[in-house]
């Protein structure tokens, strides 16, 4: 029997020379999938739109750039799906839509669509209840339309599944929840050294987020300013980029204990290992946050909003602190941890232990392999 082929359909991620152009959580997810499939001896092809058709080999991936002609935006997905129809074996191959919003019906094929978290729960600026309701309803109908009955849906959290359940019956064999994962985990010795040193040195806080409003950047700025005014032994790192970077620079231009940086995806563990508290002040659109799981694996205590899939991982007062996205609540939670170093350490240790199996890369890979083998 010939080897199983996996086709992953996604928006453009590489150029025709095999250089990666898209860098983010979904791109990292695709790369991890390709590595997992390669270990099983399965061929993995990324199918993406391109101005000119090309095929190039890149590590564990074959990249197929498909000319999409006059199609624009999301309509390009139809050209990609048609290409896959001509190449995939219905009996043994599997087609994966890297995001559910980019999926189309492929009846008769083995199809998986990945849902990366509810994205329509962001706060609305309008004060009109009627306008908010209509906008929310329209959004939810749109996202519900992305779900195809013939597809298996992989979700990164239970929050989406519970929302889905309010609209339709959830078929257990058609919906799978697979949490996001961490690549590296801090050793017992390194954890003890990190937290023992915290007794004498400063408390280090990291906010590793894209610098946009819905990730809570504007919310957390005044919180950090108040904490810095109260605690001289506090150091804060904002790691990321985005349109609010200048707001951060302006807010902390006279704060020597605040740094604004950017790191590569493979540096996440190193950065978080040097910090004691990771803050996830998201206002909406969050699954089982990769940066939160990476922070916990690096031995950080997490203070997070109770938004989206974040509450699937954090149980307040057990393995972190979970609060309503509010300035006062974030200040009180962080102030408490800075003062009570023993509580801080206890929560970090419980966080590390709680994700060690369910969010490990090995467990994530095992679940994906089992899913593909079910077809």
Secondary structure, DSSP 8 states (H G I E B T S, - for coil): ----EEEEE-S--B-TTS-B---SHHHHHHHHHHHHHHHTT-EEEEEEEESS-EEEEETTEEEEEEE-TT--GGGHHHHHHHHHHHH--TTT-EEEESSGGG----TTSEEEEEE----S----S---HHHHHHHHHHHHHHHHHT--TTSEEEESSHHHHHHHHTTS---TTTEEE----BS----HHHHHHHHHHTTTS-EEEEEES-SSGGGTHHHHHHHHHHHHHH-TTEEEEEE--STTHHHHHHHTTT-TTEEEE---GGGHHHHHHT-SEEEE---S--SS-HHHHHHHHTT-EEEEES-TTHHHH--TTTSSEEE-S-HHHHHHHHHHHHH-HHHHHHHHHHHHHHHTTTTBHHHHHHHHHHHHHH-
